[in-house]
């Protein structure tokens, strides 16, 4: 399984939903609060050209937003 990182903020409802989804599916991930980690925020913006969250990094491939179908496909999990 590739390394999974979730760039988020504490007040983002989509981020909370994505965290819950990943947890329910048993996916281990590193949660990164971009309001506290400016270096990670800069990386997220550089890689995606976006400043919105959530952003999911699956083995170096970035997905902006909670695109459930794409995430299921990339992580090869059952819905």
C-alpha positions as CSV (number, residue, x, y, z in Angstrom):
1,X,0.0,0.0,0.0
2,X,1.5,3.4,-0.9
3,X,2.0,6.0,1.7
4,X,-1.1,8.2,2.3
5,X,-1.0,11.7,3.5
6,X,-4.0,14.0,4.1
7,X,-3.5,17.7,4.0
8,X,-6.4,19.4,5.9
9,X,-7.5,22.0,8.3
10,X,-9.3,21.5,11.6
11,X,-12.5,23.4,10.5
12,X,-13.0,21.8,7.0
13,X,-16.1,19.5,7.0
14,X,-14.9,17.7,3.8
15,X,-11.6,17.0,5.6
16,X,-13.4,15.5,8.6
17,X,-15.5,13.4,6.2
18,X,-12.5,12.1,4.3
19,X,-10.7,11.3,7.6
20,X,-13.7,9.3,8.8
21,X,-13.9,7.5,5.4
22,X,-10.2,6.5,5.4
23,X,-10.5,5.3,9.0
24,X,-13.6,3.3,8.3
25,X,-11.8,1.6,5.4
26,X,-8.8,0.8,7.5
27,X,-6.4,3.0,5.6
28,X,-3.5,4.3,7.6
29,X,-2.7,7.9,6.8
30,X,-0.7,10.8,8.0
31,X,-2.9,13.8,8.8
32,X,-1.3,17.1,8.2
33,X,-2.8,20.3,9.5
34,X,-1.7,22.9,6.9
35,X,-2.7,25.8,9.3
36,X,0.1,24.6,11.6
37,X,2.6,23.2,9.1
38,X,3.5,26.0,6.6
39,X,6.2,23.8,4.9
40,X,3.5,21.2,4.2
41,X,1.1,23.9,3.0
42,X,3.7,25.2,0.6
43,X,4.3,21.6,-0.7
44,X,0.6,21.1,-1.2
45,X,0.2,24.3,-3.2
46,X,3.3,23.7,-5.2
47,X,2.2,20.1,-6.2
48,X,-1.5,20.9,-6.8
49,X,-1.5,24.6,-7.7
50,X,-4.5,24.8,-5.3
51,X,-4.8,26.1,-1.8
52,X,-8.1,24.3,-0.9
53,X,-8.3,21.2,1.3
54,X,-8.7,18.3,1.6
55,X,-5.8,17.1,-0.5
56,X,-4.8,13.5,-0.5
57,X,-1.4,12.3,-1.4
58,X,-1.3,8.7,-2.4
59,X,2.2,7.6,-3.1
60,X,3.0,11.0,-4.6
61,X,-0.2,11.3,-6.6
62,X,-2.3,14.2,-5.4
63,X,-6.1,14.3,-5.3
64,X,-7.8,17.6,-4.6
65,X,-11.1,17.3,-2.8
66,X,-13.0,14.2,-1.6
67,X,-13.3,12.4,-4.9
68,X,-14.6,9.1,-3.4
69,X,-14.5,7.1,-6.7
70,X,-11.0,8.1,-7.6
71,X,-9.8,7.5,-4.0
72,X,-11.3,4.0,-4.0
73,X,-9.7,3.3,-7.3
74,X,-6.3,4.6,-6.4
75,X,-6.3,2.7,-3.0
76,X,-7.8,-0.4,-4.6
77,X,-10.4,-0.7,-1.8
78,X,-14.0,-1.9,-1.7
79,X,-16.8,0.6,-1.3
